[in-house]
Structures are given as structure tokens and as C-alpha cells.
Amino acid sequence: MSYPGYPPQQSYPNPNQMPPYPTQGGYPGGPPQVGFNPMYPAQNVGPYPPAAGGYPPAGYPPAGYPPAGYPPTGYLPAGYPPAGYPPAGYPPAGYPPATQTYAPVQEYAPPPTSAPPPSHSSYPGSTQTGQQHAYGGGATATTTTSLKKFTPTIRPKQPYGPAEEEADAAALRKAMKGLGTDEKAIIAILSNRSNAQRLQISRKYTALYGKDLLKDLKGELSGNFEDVVVACMTPLDQFFAKELHDAISGLGTNETTLIEVLCSLNNAWIHAIKNAYQTKYKKSLESDIKGDTSGYFERLLISLCQGMRDENPTVNPGQVAADVQALFQAGQNKIGTDEATFNAILVSRSLPHLREVFKQYQQSHGKPFEKVVLSEFSGSVETGLLAIVKCMTDCSLYFAERLHDSMSGAGTKDKALIRIIVSRSECDLGDIKVAFQQKYGKSLESFINSDCSGDYKRMLVAMVTPM
């Protein structure tokens, strides 16, 4: 540690350093004799300490000592070290660490919520190009798609503090008070706040009025408009848990919902949703899946529920080649299908790794990997594996197709439409809109306008339209 003026550049006597033994006065540089104190001018007199009146000797310290300017200005500064420094507990235990590690940037991650679930940095669908990644003993590989910056349609309002929360809470109270309901005011607020900000408004509403905002909204609204508002007001891990429970409970199983949720989210989200599910329903998600599905589809879902996909962004060329060969031997090059091999590779490998596998599989064996899955599987397990392939390849396109399916044909699959728009609006719904337009030649807003109506339609369009 250094301080201004220290160490000093000029030479000056150091009171903590003994000078060399004098060579005069009878002490030729050797060890001093009894009665000699080398810190004083040499005296060849009597024992030490000297007799009373002879200490210190006359003329000591010599004139001009200490020299002018000593100690130098700034050494040590007045008031140093300051009181209370270093603070108690500093440095912290274990510091400095033996090694320093950094978590790699995840290839995909879902939106934020109040639980701890993970932050909203990214979703399936991005990786870097032209970046060399070290692996193991020095082998390197380059990921194959360009870095993607996600485009949300809803961003947190800024600035947003206690005053803004109170104003929103008061506006919602006014919209529901008295005769009738001001749905436009509710839409204007809730479609332009993040999930975390809506939960802040809910807490402020309770503090101001002693009432539950969600219950008040449910009492004033109805139908699909109520459903989308309730979804917006629910922490996202709890919302996903309810969607999975609804897909499993009752008559039949909504396999597409199970597939969409479990195939498109990263490890941290899977664990957050499992915890929320256990808390709300007092049963594990795995046990309910086992009770409602079977065969290879059950195995696929249970594997996904473990949340153990590799999320390291590095790609090992040797492992890619081995997986391409293993998948070929398990499918095209075999009578029948080794389902376990497909399951093990597609559920556990990282996004950039699988992209490279799909690319090299087509180069080596002349068949797009989606067609391999279609030719080797059928039913729900085929749908599940295809969802994984699509999410790893182009997640925006996968959700564009899911939105189109929810609005095409007879009737509207409102639960799917609400789930996708609410859960993706704070991350990549802007990218999904672009993919939708490119594939179907019409905007997502135009599909919603033609397929929905009333305040429900207005709320969805507001959430899809960037702030």
C-alpha cells in the first residue's frame, strides 16, 4: 500500500534503522564495547548507562537534527489511519479466494419474477458466432449462429418508485370504484408494466386500501379478459405451475402445454416452477406427470423435469461428432429406434452443441434432423422431441407457430394464446412477431384482431405492441 509522499524520495535519518558502527573514538567498526550505545555519538567512557548528569551527552542531538522537512509532508497524513479502519470483519473470511470463477453467459433464460426465479436476460434462441471457445485439453469450436439481442414488447416503466406505485394503485382503485368499470384504465396500466412492477402495485394497493388487488380485479372482470389480467398479476413461476397442473388434472392430458413449457425453459426456471408446484399443490410435478402419462413420452417429460441440461456455451467438436454418429446408429442406421439415445442427447446437451449436431447430421447423412424425428417417432413423444429441436434451432419461430396454431381452425385456444403472450412479452415477443410475419405474411396483431374481441382483444394487442 502506498500513500502520497511515501516512500520519500530524499534521504533522511531513519529512527528505526541502526547506523553503522562508528570507526572513530576507539571503535574500529567492530562490535561495540560495553558502555557504548551506537545510537549516540561515540564515547569511550564508563559503563552504560552513563552516570547521572551524563545522559544524554552534551551536544546531543546535534544541531540541524532532525533535518528540515522531516518527516516529509504527507507522511503519515494527519488522522491516518482513520478511526474504525479497517472495519470489523474486513477482510471477509475466505478472501482473497483461491480461484475466481465466472458463470458463463447462459444461452437461454426466462423472464423475471418475484420468486428468486432467474433473471430475464435471455431465452432459447441465441448464441454467438466467430467466438472461439476452449474445451478440455485445448480443442476449440466456433458456434454457428449470430448473437441475438432479444426484443421485448413490454419493458419496465422507468423511473418507477413508491410515488409511481401509489399513483397506479390509486388509478386502479378509481377504475373499479362505483358503478361500472373503467377497463381502458386497467388495460393502460397493466399492459405497460412489467410483472415485477404489477406485483409492486398489488402490494401498494393492499397497503393503501386494505384490500387484495387481484380479488378486486376478479370481482370486476370476466371471461378471457379476466384470465389475461389474472395471468399478468401472477408471479411467473406460479403461473407456469398452474398451467402445468391444469394440463395434467381433469379429463385427459394437454400434452402440448406440457411440451411447450418444459421444452422451452432453462434449468433455473424448471427448478423454480417445480418448487412453486410443490408449494401450491403439495405434490411433486414429477409424480403428477408419472400418474398422467406413460411410455417414452413420460420418460421424456421426467428427464426434462430434472433441469439438468448442460448450459456451458462451449462446443466440443469430438463430442458433436460422437453424438451425430450415435443418433445415426440409433435411428436411420437401425431397424427400429433406440429411443433412449435420442432422449439422452436431446434432453441433456447444450443449445450451441445441439445446433452443431443438427447441422453436421444433415451434412453427414443428408437429412434434416426434424425429418429424422418425424420418421423415427410418432404421437406425443414425436411432438416433444420436435419441440426441443425447434426451440434449440429457432425459438422465435417455434412460438410463432404455437401462436398461429392457437388462433387457426375452429375456435381459439385461449389458454395457449394468453400463456405465450404473457410469458414472452418481457423477453422475445418482438422477435416472435417478426417470425410470425415472415412465415404467415400477416402481423400477429392482425390475427389477434380478427380472432378475438372486446377488452380481451384490446389487452392482448396492447401487450403485443411495444411501449
N, C-alpha and C positions, 0 to 999 in steps of 0.2 A: 504494500500500500504506500502511496506517495502523497505528499502534501506540498503546497506551494512553498518553494524555498528550501525544500528538504529532499535529498541531502544537499547541504550547501556546497556551492562551487568553490568558495575560497577556503583556504586552510586556516584553521583556528584551533587553539588548545582544546583537547577533549578531556574533560574531568574524569571520564570513565576509563581512560587508557593510560597505563603507566609509561612514563618516558624511559628512554634507555638509561642504563646505569651511567652515572657521570664518570668521566675519565680524569677529573681533577679532584683536588682535595684529598688525595691518598686512596682513591678507589678506582683502580685502573680497569674499569669495565667489568670486573668480576662480581661475584655475589656480594651484597653489602655486608659489612661487618655489624655486629651488634651495636646498637645506638644510632644506626643510620636509617633515616626514613627517606626513600627516594623521591617522595612527592615534594620534598623541600630542598632548598639549596644544600649542597653537601656540607656537612660539618663533621670535623674529626674531633668530636668532643663526647665525653662521658657516655653513660648508658642511656638507653631510651626507655621511657620518655625523659626528656631533659628535666633538670631541676626546676623548681618553681621560679617563675620570672624569666625563664629562658625559652619559653614556648608560647607562641611561635617565635622564631628568631627575629631579631630586629631587621627591618627592611623587607619583611615578607608580608603580604605578597609584593612583588616588585612593582615599581611604577609602570603604569600602562597595561597592567594585567587586571581583569581580562581586557583584551583589545577592544577598541571601539567597534561597534556593530555586532558584538557577540552577546547573546545568541542572535543569529540573523533574523531579520523581520519575517514573520510568518512561521517561525519555528519556536515551539509549537504555538499555534494561534490561541489567543485568549478564549477561555471557555471550552477548550478541547481537551479530552473528549466530552461531548455534551452529557448532561445528566440523563441517566436511563439508557445510555448506549454502551454495549449493544443491548437491544430489548430482550426481555426474558423469553427463553425458548428459541433464541436465534443463535447459531443457525439451526434449522429444524433437524430432528433426528433423521439419519439416513442421507443427509446432504453433505457434500455433493454425491449424487448417485454413482454407483459403479459404472453403469452404462446408461445411455439415453436412447430411448426408442420412440418412434413416432408411428401412430396408426396410419396406415395408408388411406388415401382418399378412396372412399367406397364407390363402387360403380353404380350403386343404386340405393336409395333410401327414401322412405315415405315422408309425408308431411308432419308437422309438429303437433303435439298435443300436450295436455297438461300432465300426463302421467309421468314416468320420465319418458315415454317412448321417444325414440330417436328424433334428431332434428331433421329438418326438411330440406337437406342440401341437394339430394338427387334421387332419381328413380331408375328403374331398369331402362336402359336405352342410351347410355353414354359410355365412351371410352376414348382413349387418346390415340392419335396417330403419330408416327415418326418418333416416338419416345422409346429409347432402349431400356429394357428392364433386366436387371441382373437376376439370375436364378441359380441357386445351388452353387456349383463349382465354377461359375463364370459364364455358363451358356446364356445367351440373350435371345430375346424375341421382340418383335415390334407388333403392337396391337394394330388392328386393321381398319378401324373406323374413326371418324373425326371426333374431336372433342365437341360435345353438345352442351350448349347452355340452355337450361330449361326455361320455358316461358309460362309463368302462371297467368291466370286471368284475375285472381284475387291476391292482392298484396296487403300486408298490414298497413293500416292508416297511420301516417306519421305527420306531426307528433301525436302521441296518444298517451295521456296520463290521467290522473284522477278527475280532472275537470272535464275531459272529453268523455270518460266513462259515465260521469254523473249526467252530462247532457244527453247521452244516448239512452241511459236508463230512464230519464225524465220523458224523453220523446216517445219511448215505447210505452211508458205508463199512460201518457196522454193519448196515444193511438188506440189504446184498449179501454179507456175510461169513458163512461157514459154510454149513450145509445150508439150502436154501430161500432165498426172497427175500421180504422184507417190502414187498410192493407198496404197502400202505397208507401206510407211512412215506415212500416215494418220491413218491406222489401228494400227500401232505400238504405236502411241501416244494416240489416243482416247480410245483404248481398255484397256489401262493401267493407266488411270487417273480416279479419282472419278468425279461425276457430278459437285461438287463444284469446283474442280480443272479445269475442262473443261471450266466452266464459267469464271474462273480467266484468263485462256488463251485467251478467247474471248475478254475480256476487255483489256488485254495487246496488243492483235493484233490490236485493234482499236486505242489504244494509239500510237503504233509504226508506223502503216501504214495508218491510217485514213480510214480504210475500215471495213466492217462488216464481221467477220469470217463466220458466218452462211450463209450469202448470197454468199460468195465466194465458200463455200463448195457445196451449192446447184447448183451453176453455173458449177462446175466441175464434179459432180457426177450425177447418175441417178438410177432409179429403186429402188429395195429393199435395195440396198447398201446405196443409198441416204437416204431412210427412216430411216434406223437404225442409221445412223450418225446424222441425224437431231434429232432423239429421244434422242441420247446421249448428244446433245448440248442444250437441252431444260430443264429449271428448272422443277423438277418432279411434282410439284403441277400444273403447266401449262400443262405439258404433259398429266397428268391424266384428266384434264379438257377437253382437246381436244379429248382424246379418248372417253369420255362420250358424248361429243357433236356429234362426228362422229357416235356414236352408235344410237343416237336419230334422227339426221337430215337425210334428204333424204328419199328414199322409204323404208318402213319397219323399224323395230327396231332390233338392235342387242342385244337381251336380255342377252346373255351370257356375253357380255362385261360389261353391267350394273351390273350384278350379281357379276362377278369376282372382280370388283373394289370396289363396295360398301360393299360387304360382307367380304372382307379380310383386310380392313384398320381400324385403330383405330379412336377414336373421333377427335383427333387433326388433323389428316390427312383429315378426312371428311370435317372439317370446313375450312382447308386450300384450299382444292380443290373447295369447294363452293365459296369461296372468289375469287379464280382465275377464275372460270367460270363466275361469275358476272362481273368481271372486263373486261374479254375478249369479252363476248357475250352480255353484257348489259341486261341480263335476268337471273333470278334465275334458278338454277338447278332443284329445285322442280317444278317450273312452266312448264319447258320443259318436265319433266317426266310425269306430270299430263296430258299434251297435247298429249303424245305419248303412254301412257299405260292406263290400266283400271283394275277395279276389285280388287281382293285380291293381285295380283302382284303389281299394283300401290300402294296399301296400304303398302306392304312390303318395296318397294323402298323408299317411302316417310318417313316411320319410320326410315330406315337406314340413310337417309339424315339428320336426326336431330342430329346425332352424340352424342347420349346420353346413350350409353351402359355403364353400371357400370364397372369401371376399378379397383375397390378395390380388392386386391388379397385375402382377407379373404373369408371364406366359412362358411355360417350359416347352420348347419345340419337341423334345423327346417324348414328353407326356402326351402332347397333342397327337403325335404320330401313333403312339401306342393306343390311345382312345379311338382314333379313326379305325385302326385295324381291329380292335376289339368289337366295335359296333358293326363293322362289316361282317366279321365272323359270327356275330350274334344274330344277324338279320339276313342280308342278301346272300351271304355265302353259306346258308344253313337251311336245311329243311325244318320248317317250324321257326320259332323265335325264342331266343334266350331273353325273356322279359327282364330278368334280374339285372343283366348287364346294362340294358337301356336305362333302367330305373337308377342304378348306382351312379352312372356317369351324368345323366341329365339333372339329377337332383343335387349332386354334391359339387360339381365343378363350377368355377367362377364364370362370370359373364364374358370377359375377354377370352378366356380359354375356350368356352363353348363356341363363340363366334369363329374362332380359328379352326375348331374341329369341324363345324358345318362347312366352312369354306374349303378346307382341304379334303373333306369327304367327297364333295362334288368334283373337285379337281381329280382325285384319285380314282373314283368309281363312277363318275359320270351321272350322278343322280342327286338332285337337291334333297337335303335331309328331310324336309317336310314330306316329300313323296315317299321316302323310306318309312317314316312313321305311318303314313296312310296305308302303305302296302303291308305292313307287319302287324298292325293293331286295329282294333275296332272298338266301338262303344265308348264308354266314359274314359277308359284309360287312354284311348287314342286322343280324345279331346283334351285330356290333361297334359299329355306329352306334347301335343301340338301347341298348347298354350305356353308351355315352357320354351319351346323353340322360338315361337313368335315374340315372346317377351324378351328373350336374350338377343334376338335379331333386330327387332324394331318395335319397341314397346308402344310408341305413339300409334303406330298402325294397328297393333293388336287392340288397343282401346277404341280407336276409331271404328273398327269392325264391330266391337261389342256395342258401341252406341248405335250404330246403324241397325244391328240386329234387334236392339231394344225398341226401335221405332218402326221397323218394317213388318209387313204382314198384317194379319188381323190383330187389332188391339195394340196397346203399348205395354211393354214390360217396365212398368214404372219403378219398381224397386231397383232394377239394374240401372235405369237411366239416372235416378236420384243418387245411387251409390257412387257411380263413376264421376258424375259432375261434382258432387260434394267432396269426395276424397281426392280428386285430381286437380281441383281448381286452384290450389295454392302451390302447385308444382309445375305440371306439364300440360295442363288443359289447352294452353295456347298452341303447343306442338301437336296435340291430338286434333285440334281444329284444322290445322294445316294439312295433316294426313287425311282427314275426313274429306276436305275439299278436293284434294288431289285424287283420291280414289273414287269418289262418288259424284264429282262435278257440281256439287251443291254445298252451301255452307251448313255448318251444324246448326246455326241459328234458324236458318230457313226450315230445316227438318223439324226442329222443336216447335216453331210457329205453326207448321201445318199439322203436327201430330198432337199438340197439347192445347190447352185453352185456359182462359181466366188468369187468376192470380198465380196459379201453378206455373203456367207458361211464362208469365212475366218474371217470376222469381228465377226460373231456370235461365232465361235469356239474359237477365241481369248478371247472373253468376258466370255465364259463358263470355260475356262482353267485358274486355279488360277495363279496369278502373281508369 
